[in-house]
């Protein structure tokens, strides 16, 4: 017997048939004696449909009213799932974020959870009910409906698990776990039985789309064991935990992440004076553009070349800002490049193994892949390369670090 929080995403509840399947799955857990809280998203495509309606009225809808509107998607799903459970003889009750009292700040469309009142949930669980909660939403101190931003249902699930001190938070999705890399790129990619919060956070931030970064951060902060499972296939999934197994068998690298959504900007011939980095990146930050990797090179003529990466969607905006900066500080030229990608190796095993970066560089060199930028942290190494070499690079690294060896499955 355990207290389990289960979260089902939009594709898992995308039709009446699928909602019925979810109800069957929840019923089995309940029959095993487990206490169950279920968090659900809106049916797949519903949030986009609602946003589309709002934009027919206004290109930039008032955020408060937009939250009132899009929060209705989850309200439909929780009621349908509760009905499906009751039909199967499973006592169930549905709650919106407001009814649970998931208290958030007032940052409409991207609110953060401040507090959860778990009394009502605990009373229902004690009475033998399955509690079905709307993900993605809450309420601020003034009673306004708020939403947590895209992927917010994952965060709701983890936050409820933390508040209830659940034994596990299970995230059901359309993959059966976390893989060493995207199986569509490397068919020999292996499902990981276990991965640390730290590794998962790096994988998520570097382009792995299995879990939202905020939910992993939340789980790590409150030490909530997370398990990624397939909605409609049986299997153990991947457990995300705080534990780092001290084992001779632990792989150096747990996974390879990649991101195609990067753009590179270079400002050349910048006078090499104190504060030049701030003069370049200050206006970029003021334009609400996030910078990822940074490289600065000093030339022999006392000028510097300054290169950094941004999200590809921000490329044109960043170029305009940088061109203005170049004129103001007397730089020679500004160059932009959108034909790049970032590839990263991730693993807590790096802490105790030397030469990981050189092994990565050697594998890329053997394939004739040039490295444009390098960034490192304690458990990751990232490189920027030409986008056309992305898949070749991922396959080469996957082999070089022995991630596609059949023996990895079930280690």
RAQUI-V717751 format. One record per residue. N is the residue number from 1. OMEGA is omega in radians with two decimals (999 if undefined). Layout:
# RAQUI-V717751
[[N OMEGA] [N OMEGA]]
This chain:
# RAQUI-V717751
[[1 -3.10] [2 2.99] [3 -3.05] [4 2.98] [5 -3.14] [6 3.11] [7 3.10] [8 -3.11] [9 -3.02] [10 3.14] [11 -3.14] [12 3.13] [13 -3.00] [14 3.13] [15 3.10] [16 3.13] [17 -3.12] [18 3.07] [19 3.08] [20 3.11] [21 3.09] [22 3.13] [23 3.10] [24 -3.14] [25 3.14] [26 3.13] [27 -3.13] [28 3.10] [29 -3.12] [30 3.13] [31 3.08] [32 3.11] [33 -3.14] [34 2.96] [35 -3.01] [36 2.90] [37 -3.12] [38 3.06] [39 -3.12] [40 3.02] [41 2.97] [42 3.07] [43 -3.03] [44 3.13] [45 -3.04] [46 -3.14] [47 3.09] [48 3.12] [49 -3.12] [50 3.09] [51 3.10] [52 3.10] [53 -3.13] [54 -3.10] [55 2.99] [56 3.09] [57 -3.08] [58 3.13] [59 3.09] [60 -3.09] [61 3.07] [62 -3.03] [63 -3.14] [64 -3.11] [65 3.10] [66 3.11] [67 3.09] [68 -3.06] [69 -3.01] [70 3.12] [71 -3.13] [72 -3.13] [73 3.13] [74 -3.12] [75 3.09] [76 -3.04] [77 -3.10] [78 3.14] [79 -3.14] [80 -3.13] [81 3.09] [82 3.10] [83 -3.11] [84 3.11] [85 -3.14] [86 3.10] [87 -3.12] [88 3.11] [89 3.13] [90 3.11] [91 -3.08] [92 3.08] [93 -3.12] [94 3.11] [95 2.93] [96 3.09] [97 3.13] [98 -3.10] [99 3.07] [100 -2.98] [101 2.96] [102 -3.04] [103 3.13] [104 2.95] [105 -3.04] [106 3.10] [107 -3.08] [108 -3.11] [109 3.11] [110 -3.08] [111 3.08] [112 -3.11] [113 3.12] [114 -3.02] [115 3.08] [116 3.06] [117 -3.02] [118 -3.05] [119 -3.12] [120 -3.14] [121 -3.11] [122 3.12] [123 3.13] [124 3.12] [125 3.12] [126 3.13] [127 3.08] [128 -3.13] [129 2.89] [130 -3.13] [131 -3.13] [132 -3.01] [133 3.08] [134 3.07] [135 2.91] [136 -2.99] [137 3.07] [138 -3.14] [139 3.12] [140 -3.05] [141 3.13] [142 3.14] [143 3.11] [144 3.05] [145 3.11] [146 3.01] [147 -2.95] [148 -3.11] [149 -3.09] [150 -3.10] [151 -3.05] [152 3.13] [153 3.05] [154 -3.13] [155 3.09] [156 -3.13] [157 -3.11] [158 -3.13] [159 3.09] [160 3.12] [161 3.11] [162 -3.11] [163 -3.10] [164 -3.04] [165 -3.11] [166 3.10] [167 -3.13] [168 2.99] [169 -3.09] [170 3.11] [171 3.14] [172 -3.06] [173 -3.09] [174 3.00] [175 -3.02] [176 3.10] [177 3.10] [178 -3.09] [179 3.12] [180 2.96] [181 -3.10] [182 -3.12] [183 3.09] [184 3.10] [185 3.13] [186 -3.12] [187 -3.14] [188 3.10] [189 -3.07] [190 3.03] [191 3.11] [192 3.07] [193 -3.06] [194 3.07] [195 -3.13] [196 3.06] [197 -3.09] [198 3.12] [199 -3.13] [200 3.11] [201 3.09] [202 -3.13] [203 -3.13] [204 -3.11] [205 -3.08] [206 3.04] [207 3.09] [208 -2.99] [209 -3.05] [210 -3.13] [211 3.08] [212 -3.08] [213 -3.07] [214 -3.12] [215 3.11] [216 3.09] [217 -3.11] [218 -3.12] [219 3.13] [220 -3.12] [221 -3.08] [222 3.11] [223 3.08] [224 3.09] [225 -3.12] [226 3.04] [227 3.11] [228 -3.06] [229 3.06] [230 -3.08] [231 -2.99] [232 3.04] [233 3.12] [234 3.12] [235 -3.08] [236 -3.13] [237 3.11] [238 3.10] [239 3.09] [240 -2.96] [241 -3.14] [242 -3.03] [243 2.96] [244 -3.12] [245 3.07] [246 -3.05] [247 3.08] [248 -3.06] [249 -3.07] [250 3.14] [251 3.09] [252 -3.10] [253 3.10] [254 -3.09] [255 3.11] [256 3.12] [257 3.09] [258 -3.08] [259 3.11] [260 -2.97] [261 -3.09] [262 3.01] [263 -3.08] [264 3.09] [265 3.12] [266 3.02] [267 -3.02] [268 3.07] [269 3.14] [270 3.07] [271 -3.03] [272 -3.13] [273 3.07] [274 3.10] [275 -3.07] [276 3.14] [277 3.12] [278 3.14] [279 -3.13] [280 -3.02] [281 3.11] [282 3.12] [283 3.09] [284 3.11] [285 3.14] [286 3.11] [287 3.12] [288 3.10] [289 -3.12] [290 3.11] [291 -3.13] [292 -3.08] [293 -3.10] [294 3.03] [295 3.09] [296 3.12] [297 3.08] [298 3.13] [299 -3.09] [300 -3.10] [301 3.12] [302 2.97] [303 3.14] [304 2.97] [305 -3.04] [306 -3.09] [307 3.08] [308 3.13] [309 3.09] [310 3.02] [311 -3.06] [312 3.11] [313 -3.12] [314 -3.01] [315 -3.08] [316 3.11] [317 -3.14] [318 3.11] [319 -3.13] [320 3.13] [321 -3.08] [322 3.11] [323 3.07] [324 3.12] [325 -3.12] [326 3.13] [327 -3.07] [328 -3.05] [329 3.07] [330 3.09] [331 -3.05] [332 -3.10] [333 3.08] [334 -3.12] [335 3.09] [336 -3.13] [337 3.12] [338 -3.11] [339 -3.14] [340 3.04] [341 3.12] [342 3.09] [343 -3.07] [344 2.96] [345 -3.04] [346 3.06] [347 3.10] [348 3.12] [349 3.11] [350 -3.08] [351 -3.05] [352 3.13] [353 3.08] [354 3.00] [355 -3.12] [356 -3.12] [357 -3.11] [358 3.08] [359 3.09] [360 -3.10] [361 3.12] [362 -3.13] [363 3.12] [364 3.14] [365 -3.14] [366 3.12] [367 3.13] [368 -3.10] [369 -3.12] [370 3.10] [371 -3.11] [372 -3.14] [373 3.12] [374 3.05] [375 -3.13] [376 2.93] [377 -3.06] [378 -3.07] [379 3.07] [380 2.95] [381 3.13] [382 3.05] [383 3.00] [384 3.14] [385 3.02] [386 -3.06] [387 -3.08] [388 3.14] [389 -3.00] [390 -3.05] [391 3.07] [392 3.14] [393 -3.12] [394 3.13] [395 -3.12] [396 -3.13] [397 3.13] [398 3.11] [399 -3.08] [400 -3.13] [401 3.01] [402 3.14] [403 -3.13] [404 3.06] [405 -3.11] [406 -3.10] [407 -3.12] [408 -3.11] [409 3.06] [410 3.09] [411 999]]
